[in-house]
Amino acid sequence: MTESLKVEVLEVGPYFTNCYLVSDEKHALLIDPGDDSLRIEQLIEKSNVDIEKIILTHGHIDHIAALAHIKEITGAPVLIHPEDAEMLTDAKANLSAFHSTAFIAETADGFLNEGDTIEVGRFQFRVLHTPGHSPGGISLVTEGIVFTGDALFWGSIGRTDFPNGNHETLIRSIKTRLLTLPDDTIVYSGHGPKTTIGHERKINPFLI
């Protein structure tokens, strides 16, 4: 991984979701503003970067709860895969209806599909469609790193018992999209510590 691409992580909300600030000098992406909007705002201010895009790896509530505030303060467009787009405006689809407070947000500003590219300064991320945890789950890959949302974790994989989840689809996504990456690729997951593709290929009980 090129040293000038900076990855900062902030663990937010009751489900300890990883919100990522990814930057190249002044250019930055914010990935999954899941909760604790003021803490995310403080991280952005401290980093002194311009958020050019807000990327959602999928549409579940623990990855979008701070979305409205972060969009308001940054003015950045919100991008999501079209198959998860309804989650932003449907409390049942994003699972918040089953918690204490139902949550809905504005519609996305644009969509990300398999093979699309996202620029962060001098770097480009390629979009991988990795459904299974949700129909529109995506991962973002560039040289040496991949952000996997809730598809792949250290020693585990995403849940598939939520509405529209599918275990076989998720395993296929991981094996055909993620495990084809080099072993030394660093995996930044939606929850938990970072890992590598090679480590998961060897020890992840769901993939052996």
N, C-alpha and C positions, 0 to 999 in steps of 0.2 A: 504494500500500500504506500502510495506517495505521501511523504511526511506532511506536505502542505494541505492535505485534505484533513480537516479537523472534525472529529466526532465527539460531541458532548452528550451525555445521557442524564436524564432527570427521571427518577422513579416517582410516579404520581398516582394518587388516588388509592382507594381501598383495595384494588386488585394489583397494586404495585406494577403498573404499566410503564414500560420504558418509552419515554418521549425523547426523540433525538433531534439535536440541532447539528446539522452537517454543513460545514462552511469551507470555502476557499477564499481566504482573505475577507472581503466584504460581502461576498455572495453566499447565500445560505438557503437551505431547505429546512423546514420543520416537519418532522414525521410523527404522526399520531399524538396530537395534543389531548391526552386522555382525561385530564382533570387538573386541579390545582393551578388555575389559570394565572394567578398572581405570581406563583413561583416560576412558571414558564416565562412570564413577562420579565421578571427579574433576570432570568438567565439570558434572554435576548438582549436586554439593556447592558448587562455586564459584558457580553460577548461583542457588543458594538458592531453588529452585522445587519445587513438588510435581508429580511425574509422575503424571498422572491416567489416561493410556492409553499403551500401547506399540503403535504401528501398524506393520504389515509391508506394504510395497508389493507384495511377493511372497515366495515361500518358498525361494529359493536360499540356499545355505550362506553366501555372502558378505554376506548381509543378516540372518542370524539367529544367527550363531555366539556372540554374547554374550548371547543371550536369557535363558538360565537365571539367570545372575548378576544381570542388570538387573531381572528380575522379582522375584527374591528380595529385593533391597535396596529396591525401590520399592513392591512389593505391587500394582503396577498391572496391570490386565487386558491380555491380549494379543489383538489383533484382526487378522484376516486375511480375505481373500475366501475363501468356501467351496471354490472350485475349486483353491486352493493349500493347503488345510488339511492334506492328507495329507503335504505336504513336511516338516512339523514332526516327524513321527514315522517317516519313511521316508528312510533315508540315501541310497538310490538316487534317490529323487524330488528330494531337495534337493541332489544332486550331490556330497555329501561322501564317499560311498562310493568315488568315483573319485579321491580324494585320500588323503593319508597316514592320516587319522583319520576314521572314520565318526562322524557327529554326529546325534543325535536329541534332541528336546526334548519337553516336555509338550504336550498338545493345546491349541489356542487356547481362550480364554475366551469368545470371541464372534466374530461374522462381520460383514463389511462388504460391502454390495452396492451396485450402481448406484443413485445418488440418495439414499443415506443421508447423514445429517449428523453431524458430530462437533463438539462445542463445546469451545473453548479460551477460558475466561474469557468476554469479550464477543464473541468471534468464532466464526463457524461455518465449517467446511470441508465441502464437498460431495464425496462419493465418486464418482469416475468409473471405471467398469470399462474398463480399457485392456489387454486380453489381446493375446497375440502372442509376447512374450518368454516368458511363461508363461501358462497358462490363466486364472489368477486375479489377474493383475497389475492393480493399481489406481493411480490418481492422486488427489491431494487438492487441491482448488481453493478458494480464497477470494479476496476482492477484491485483485487485483493480483499474486497469486502462485499457482503451482501446483507441487506436488511430483510428479514423474513416474516415480519409481523407475527401472527400466531400460527404459522405453518410448522416451523421447526424451532425447538428449544434445545438447551443443553440437556441431553439425556432423555428427551421427550418430544412429543409432537402436540399440535393443537387439539383441543376437544372437538368432537364431531357429533355430540349428542344435542347440540342446539338445533333449532329449526333450520332446515336447508343444509345442515352439515352432512358430510359423507366420508366415512373412514377410507374406503377404497380409493375415492377420488383424491383424498389428501396424500395417501401413500404414493399414488401414481405421480402427483405433482412434485413431491419431494424427490422421488427417484429419477424422474425425467427432466426436471428443471434445476434442482438444487444439487443433487449428488453428482451431476455432470461437471460441476465447477471444480477447480483445483483444490487439493486437500488442504492447502495452507490458507484458503479463503476464510477470513474472519466472519463469523456469523453474529450479527446483532439482532437479537430476538425481541419479540413484543413484551416478554416478561423474562426475568431471570438474567443470569450472567451471560457474557459472550462465550462463544465456543468456536470451533472450526469445522469445516466440512469433513476433513479427515477424521477428526475425533468422533463425530457423529456416525460416520460410516463404520467405524470400528466398534463403538460401544452402545450406540442407541438401540435399546431392545426392540423398538418398533420397526427398525430398519434392517435388522440382522436376519 
